[in-house]
Amino acid sequence: IKAFDSPEEISQSYEYIYDLVNEVSTIIGEKLNIIHKKNYKSEYWKVMLGIWLLNYISMLYDRYTRIKKVIKSIKEPTITNTDRDFSQYEFINGIQFFETASIDKEFNQFIYVQISKHLNIKVINNNKRNNVLERSLILNKVSSDINVPGKHMGNPIFTNIKNIFKYVYSFIKKVEEKIFSNRSEIIFYHSYLPLKSSFLLSIMSFYKIYELNLRRMKSYNFKKLIKNNNDRSYISKYDKDNDEFKNLVFKMMPLCIPKSFIENYKDIINYSNQAYKNLKPKIIFSPNAWSYDYAFIHWAMNCKFEGSKIVSGTHANGGPACLKRYKILVDFEKSLANYYIDAGRYYLNDNKIKNLTSGILLKSRGRKRRPQDQILYVGTADPLYPIGVLEDFNSYINNTMQILRALPKEIQSKILFRSHYEDTGWGLNEKISRNFPGMKYSMWNKKFHDEIFSSKLCIYGYISTTCHESLALNIPSIIFLDKGQYLLNEECKEDFESLKNVGILHDDPIKLANWLKLNYYQIDKWWYSRECQRTINQFNFKYMHIEKKPYIEWKNVFQSILNDS
């Protein structure tokens, strides 16, 4: 049973979820202020709760929508109860919630059962199996095997040497941080900048800019505390209205809200006060710490309330949010920040946006290709049970199979398939191996940029940061866009149409394979043609531009923000 029938429906659902996250975070934030005897602005709780709420509400909405479709199509449906009781299950933080909801089959059945009860659907216990069980609800019927490609360790001698260098670097970094962090006016944290780049920016700015070591809380930093059912019940109290789903969101809250927001909230404050002791910079920059790094969020938001400027940015300083699933995350982070770093120039009328070369491109700019006769097929992965995303990943798998099946064996043999490092239970490599026994796989012993620079062509079955990197570095690439699942943002459609016109973007798996059969042996001639290069340069200038002097640009942009503050 698919939750959504069209990309337009998916896009509208993302907008509904985002609006509901904003509304619910304000209501829950007021209650948490009372529970913890605080007086934080709603903005604080929006950031603290935001990504968990986005995952929680999107997860519920996906399951809720599936069940509503069943109710329309089946008279008097029933659902089978779970063997395990999750009512006292504990999530210490948002990561644990995400991981459980994305791969645990029984937890998802438990969620379906709770939603069904809310909708007055009959629940059948496992010990009362009978004929009616044959027509009980089966939703998200997928394999739950976990497949994580192992990383090839390489030569153990070099591995040990590398580990020694890491240890020495870590020690030097700790000493350096004690000396310079308190003096710096601009703090970077989890920036995804290469180590060399962070160091150069510190030197060029005379340590006005400094990147902190990572210090995210681990699970052992949270005390083992009993769930406070009174506080959880209070969280769920809500003046019910006519929105059936919104009522469900509050009803399920006591079961799903992590302990880090209720029972263990003091642990966050204590850890944050110690980890960021005496750090009061004028500017705090992080594009990646706003999801689950609660100690950082607590510190950064309190600094903001005392006058510091918050600078956020696209994931890994990477590609733009051309799809709705990414745009809601960008909108969330833009809303919490004073300024936003982006590698593109498509927000020209927004004074909050600062355009800079992507941090993940700094290492490889100017690098020369040394292509082998190899096609790098770059894969991805969504959660086995949708959370945070609404698209049907089965469609991605089917498209991948169609593309590979339509290629002649001569071209198939040249493919190196690089799956996502977490397969999240889909078993994509195994599915491909069963259909294409000779397929070769990247074992993640090489960095992504090493593999794209050594490939004759890259194929991307989706639109994300990686394909934008490839285009920005002028690597011959073709991209597949599933029009049945992914809706481009309106402001991006014309630009992607220009990619389609020169053969870079494809929206039909068979036509993509046919195009590749015709053009593989003259890829460089096609890619470096005047028309193709002009299109790529225009696209990159707008979406992932590389400055001629990126380090100076980075320094100058943050100096200008400092001057403004």
N, C-alpha and C positions, 0 to 999 in steps of 0.2 A: 504494500500500500504506500504510494507516494504521498508525501505531505502536500506538495505543491505541483500544479500542472503546467506552469509557464514561468519564464524568467520575470515577467511583469508581476506575477503574483509573489514571487520570491522577493523582488525589489520592494514592493509595497509592504511586505511582512517585515523586512529589515527596518523600514522607516517606523512602522508601528512599534517594533521592539525597542528601537532606540528612544523613541518618545516615552515609552513606558518605563525604561530604565531611568530616565531623568526624573520622572514623576515619583517612582517608587523610592529612589535614593533619597529624595527630600523627605518623604514620610518616614522611612526607616532611620534616616539620620537624626531626625528630631527625637525618635524613641531611644536611639543609642546615646544621645546626649543626656537624656534623663537617666538611663540605666547606669552610665559611667560618670554621672555628675559633671558633665562638660558643657561647654557653650560654643562649640565649633560651628562655623558657618556651614550652610548646606553644601558649599563648594568642597569643603574638606571631605565630607562623607561621600559626595559624588565620586571623587577620585579614589578614596579608600575602597568603596564598595563596587565601583563602576564595572570593572572587567568581570568580577564574579557575578554581578547582577546580569550583565550581558550574556554570560554563559548560562546562568541559571534560567533566565526568562526565555532565551532562545531554545534551550533544551526542552523546557515545559511546552513551549508553543509548538515545536515540532511534533511532540507526542500527542498533544491536545488536538492538533489539526488532523492527524491521522485517525484518531478515534472519532472525531466529528464526521469524517468521511465514511467511516464504518457505519455509524448510526444512520446515515442517509441511505446507505446501500443494503443494510441487513436489518430485518425486522427482529426486534428483541435479541440483540447480540449478547454474548456472555464473554467473560474473560477468566482465565485460570489464575488462581492465586500463586504467589511465590512460595518456595520451600523455606526461604530465609526471611526473617523479620528484620527489616532495615529501620524500624521506627526509632531505635536507640543507636543507630550507626553514627559515628562521629567523623567529621571532616575537620582537620586541624586548620587547613587553609584552602584557598581557592584552587591551588594546584591539585590537591588530593580530590577535591570535588570534581574537577575537570577530568582527571584520569579515570576516576570511578565511573562517572557518567558516560565517558566516551568508549569504554571497553567492557564494562561489567554487564553481562547479559541479565543476571538475576536482579541487579539493582534497577536496570531499565524496565524489567517486567514489574518490579515493585512500583515504579513511577507510573507505569501504565495502569496498574491496579488502583492506585490512589486517585488518578484522574478519572478512571471509570466510576469509582464510588462517588466522586463529585458530580458525575453526570448521570448517576442513578442506573448504571449498568450492573447487571447481576454478576457476582464474583463466585466462581466455582472453586472449592478447595480441592487440592490434589488427591486427598483420601476419599473423595466422592466422585471418582471418575465414572462417567456413563456416556451414553450416546450424545448427550448435549455437548460434551467436551470436544467432539469432532468439529463443531462449528464455533468454538471459542476463538477469541481474537488471536491472530498471529501477526505481529507487527515487527518490522525490522528483522526479517528472517535472514540472517547472514551468519557466516562463519565467525566464530569468536577466537580463532587461533591467533596468537600473537607472533608476529614475525618481525624481528629487528635485525637487519643485516649487520653481521659482526664487522668491526673495523679491523683491517689487516694490520698487525702490529709491526711488520717489517723486521729488519735486522735488530736483534735484542741489544747488541753493543751500541748501535746508534740511538736506540730507544733510551738506554740508560744514560748515555751522554746528554741526550736532550732533556731528560728528567733532572739531571744535575744542573744544567743551565737554567731550567725553570726554577729550581730551588734557589739558586744564587740570585736570579733576577728578582724573585719574590722577596728575598731578604733585603736586597738593595732598595727595592720599591718601598718597603716598610720604613726603612731608615729615611729615605727621601721624603716620604709622606709626613713623617714627624717634623721634618725641618720646614717644609714648604706649604703644607696644606692650610695651616692657619693664616698664612700670609697672603694666600691667593684670593683675588677678588672674584674669580670666575672658576667654579668647580664643575668639572665634567665627571659624569658617573655612568658607567655601562654605555659608553658612547659608540662602541663598535668601531672606533677608529683603530687602525693598526698601531702597534706599540710605538713604532718609529714616528708616526704622525703625531701622536699625543706628546711624545718627548720633544719633537721639533716645535710644536706650538708652545710648550712650556718655555723653551729656550728663547724663541722669537719674542715672546711676550714678557720676558724676564720674570717668569713664574707668576704672572698675573693669572694665567690659565694653568690649571692643574687637574689631572685626572686621578680620582680616588680609586683605591683598590675596591673590588667588589666585597660586599659585606651583607649579603642577603641572609635573613634568618633561616636556619635549618629547623627541621622538625624537633630536634632535641632542645632547641631554645625555648620551646613552649612547655610549660609545666603540665603534668597530668592532672587535669581537673574534671570533676563530675559535671555533666551537662546541667545547666540551670533551667529547668523546665518552666519556672515562673517567668523568667526573662524572655524565654523563647515564646511562650504563650502571649506575652505582652507585645512582642514584635509582630505577631500575626493578627492582632486586633486592628480592625479596619472598618470604616463605615461603608458597608457594601453598597454597590450601585448596580446598574444594569449590565455592566461589563462582566460577563461570566468568566472570562479568562483572567481578568485582573483579580477577581475574587479568589480564583484558584492560586494565583501567585502568592497571595498573602496566606492562604490556608496551608500551603506546602512549605512556607518559610521556616517554621521550627524544625522540620526534618532535614533541611538542606543548607541552612546558613552555617558557615564555618565557625568553629569555636574561637578563631582569632579575632572575630568581631564582637564576641560576647564574653565568654568565660575567660579567654586568654588575651583580652585586649591590653591588660596591664603589662603583659610580657612584651608586647610591641613597643609600648612607651618606654619601658625600662631598657630594652635593647637599643632602641633608637637613641635615647639620651646618652648611652654609653658609646655607641658606635660613631656618633656624630658630635661628640662632646667638643664644645668651643668652636665649632665650625659655623660661621655666620657670613657666608659670601654674599656679594651683591647680585651674582647671577648663578643659577643652577641649571645645567644642561644635561638632559638625558632623553634619548629617544626610545629607550627600551626598559625602563625600570617602573613603569606605571601600571603594570599588570598585577604582579604578585609580591613585589618588594615592599611590604607594608611598613617596615622601619624607615626606609628611604622616603616613602610617601608622607609619613607622619612628620619627619624632619623637614622635607622640602616645603610642604604646605604651611607649616608653622613659620618657616623662614619667609615665605611669600606674604603671610599676614603681617610680618614685621618689616616688609619693604623690599625683600629680594625679588628679582625678576626670574620667572620660570621660563625656560626655553625647552620645548619638546621638538620632535621631528619624526619623519617617516621611519618605519622599521629599518634598523641597521643603516639609517640615512639612505635608504634604498629607493626603489621605484615608486611611482605615484599610485594613488588609489583610484584606478580606472574602473573598478568594479564596485558595486554597492556593498559587498561584504567587507571590503577594505575601507571604503569611504566612511562607514559609521565609526570605525576605529580612529580614523584621522579626525573626524568631527569631534569625537570624544576628547582626543588629546589636544586639539586646537582650543577646545573650550576651557581646558584647565591651565593653558599656558599664556604668557604674555606675548611670546614670539614662537614661531614654528619654522624649523629648518627643513627645506625641501630641495631636492636635487633638480627639480624642473622649474619652468618659468610659466606655468599655466595659471598661477594665481597673481597675475600682474597687478591687479587692482586692490590687493589685500596688503595693507601695511604691516600686518603681523607676520607675513611670510618673508623669510630670508632665504635667498637662493645660494646654495653652496654645492660644490662637487661632492658627490656621495662618498662617505667614508670608506665604503667597501670597494671603491674604484681607485683609491689613492695608491694602493700597492701595485696595481697593474697598468696604470696609465702609461702610454708610451712603449709598452711591452710588445715585442714582435711575435707574430704567430709562427709556429713550427708544426704545421698540420701533418698528421698521418692520414692514411686512407681509412678514416674512421668517422662514424656518425655517433655523436653523443646524444642519446635520447634522455632528456631530463624529466624524471617523474615527480610526482607529489603525493601527498596523503592527506585525507580528511579523517576526522574521528569515525570509528566504526559505527557508533551511534551518534547522530548529529548533535553537536553542542558548539555554540559560537558560530556555526555555519548552517545554512538551510538547504544548500544544493544537494542533489543526489549523486553520491560518489560512484554509484554503480554505472552511471552514464559515462563518467570519465574512464572507467575500466573498459567498458564496451567500446568506446571510441579508440582507446589505445590498441585493443585487440583488432579492430577493423583496419586501422592504419598498418599495423604489422602484417596482418594476413594479406593485405592487398599488395604488399611489396614482393618483388621477386627474391628468391633465395640469395641471389648474388648480392643484393643490397642488404637484405636481412643480416647476412654474415658480417657486414661491416659495422653493425650497431653495437655500441656499448651502452647498456641500459643502467642509468644512475637513478635508482629509486630514492625516495626520501629516507633519511636515516632511521625514522620510526615508521613502520608500516601500519601501526595501530590496529592490527588484527585483520586487515583485508587479505593478506597473503598474496600481494600482487606479484612478487617475484615467482612464487610457486605457480600461480595461474599462468604466467607467461611461459615458464619452463615446461608446463604440461602441453602447451600448444606449440611452442617453438623450442624444442629440446637443445638446439645449438646456441641459444642466446647467451651472450657474454654480459657480465654484470660488473659495474664499478663496486669495489669493496670499501670505498671511502678511505683508501690509503693515499689518495691524491686529493689535493685541494680542488675545489670547484674550478677556480680560474686556471689551474694547471691543466685540467681536462678540457676546458673549452678552447684554450690556446693550442692544444695539441690535436684538435679535431678538425676535420675538413668541413663539417656541418653540424649544427646543433638543432635538435627538434624539441620544442616545448609544447606539451599537451595542455597548457593552461597559461593564464596571464598572471604573472607575479613578479617579484623583485628580480628573479634570476634572468628572465627573458629581457628585462630592461637593461640589466648589466651587460648581457651579451650584445645587444644592439649598441649600447654606449661604447663598448670596447671594439666595435666594428668586427664582430665575429659573425661569419655567415650563419644565419639562423632562419628557421621557419617556425611559426607559432600556430597552434590550433585553438580556436575559440568555439566552444560548444554553445551555439545560439539558443539551444533548448534549455540551458541551465543558467548561463551567465549573461547578464544584461550590462552592457557598457554604460557608464554615466553619459548623460546627454552631451556634455561638453567635450567628450573624448571621441565620439563616434566618427566625426569627419576625419580625424587624424588616423584612426585605425583603418578607415576605409582607404586611405592613401597607402598604407602598408599592404592592404589586400590587392590594390591595383598593380603593385610591382611583384606580387608573389610571395611576400613575407607572411602575411596572415591568411589563414584558411579556415573555413567553417564547415567543410564537408570532409570526413575522414578518407573517403575513397578518392575524391578529387585531389586531396593532399598527396596521397600515395601515387596517383597518376602523374601529378606535377613532378614529384621526386624522381620517378622513373625516367621522365623526359630530360630532367635538368641535372641529375647528380654528377654526371661526368663533365659538366661545364659550370660547376657551382661558382668558381672564382670569376669566370667571365660574366655570369649573371650578377653576382654580388657587387663587383667593382665597376659595373656599368655606370655611366653618368646618371641615368634616370634613377637607378636604385640608390646610389650614394647620395644624390640630392634629397631623395625622400627620407633616407635614414638620418641625414644631418638635420633636416628640418624637424623630424620627429624627436631626435635626441635633444635638440636645443630647447624644445618645449617640455620634455619629460625627464631627461636625465643627462644634463649638460656637464661636460668636464671643462673646468676653467684652465686657462693657460698657466696661471700661477695660483694653484688651489690653496696652498698653505698661507700665502699672504691674504687671500680672500677670507679664509677662515678667521685669521687673526683680526682683520679689519672689520668684519661683520660683528664679532663679539666686542670689539673695542667700541663700535658705534652703539651697540646696545648698552654697554657700560656708560658711555657718554650720555645716552638718553636717560639712564636711571639716576 
